[in-house]
Amino acid sequence: MRWAAFFTDRTDGADIRAARSAAHQAYLRKYKGTIVLAGALRPEPDGEPNGGLWVFEAGSRADVEAIIAEDPFQIHGLRATSEVFAWGMAPGFEDVGIGGR
């Protein structure tokens, strides 16, 4: 099943992001395949990150939440909010694939 997780960051979290980015990136790579898309959300293309979006292929919400709970950004308090949603492909987009154009 496909899931989407949206994160917002604390407004005072720049130091946490800077200190934990390498560990966070390594963590994402550890789950590549289960996390099929991941990236920062910014107000503009060249803006500072203020959250993130991950797309998962996982069996359950509990599986997704367990992965999120171990993320260094989550553990060290960068995330202000974390929301998980079941997500389905819109009709007509089945052939695009995750991350396709």
N, C-alpha and C positions, 0 to 999 in steps of 0.2 A: 504494500500500500504506500502511496505517496503522501508525504507530510510537508508542511512549510512551517518554519519557525521564524518569527520576527522579533528582533531585539531592539531596544532603545538603550542608549548609554546614559550614565549619569552626566550631568553638565559639567561636573568637576572631576571627570574621570580621565583626562588627558594623560596624567602621570601613570595611571594604571595601564592604559593602553600602550604607552611607550615602554614601560617596564616588562610587560607580559606578551608583547606582540610575537616574538620569536617562539615562545612556548605555545601560544594560541595557533600559530601557523602550523607548527609540528603536530599539534593535536588534530587540526582539520585533516592533515595528510594521513594521519593514523586511521581515520574513519572514511577516507576516500572510497567511494563505492556505496557505502551506506549514506553518507552525505554526498549527493550527486552535484550539487551546486552550492557555493558559499561565497559571500562577499559582503563588504561594508556598504552601508547606505550613507549617502552624503546629500546635503541640500543642493549642491551643484557639482559637476564633474571634478572640479579642482578644489572642492570644499573639504573640510575636516570630517572624518567619519563621525557619525552620531548614532550608529546602530548597525544592524546587520540583517541578512536574510540567508537562511539555509534551506535547501530542499533535500528531503530524505527519501530513500526507499527503505522502509522499515516495517516490521510486522505489527507494531502497536505504538500507541501514544506513550506507553510506559518505556518502551525501548528508546524512543526519541528523547524523552525527558531525562532518562539516565545518561545519555550521551551529553546532553546540554549541561547537566549538573557537574560533569567532570571537566568542562572547558575552563582553562585558566582565567579567561575573562569573567566567567561566572563565579568561580571560586574566590577570586580576589576583588569582587564587588564592582566591576565596571558596569554590569548590566543593571539598568533601572527597571526594565520590564523584559519579560520573555513570554511570548505567546506561541502556542502550537495549534495548528489547524490541519485537519484532513484536507487534502487538495487533489482535485481531479483535473484531467486534461479536458479542455473545451472541445466539443465536436469539431472535426475538421483539422485539428492540430496534432492528431495522433502520429503522423509521419514526420513531424518536425523533430521530435526527440528532445530530451533535456539538454539545454545549452545550444541547440541547433539554431540556424538562421533560416 
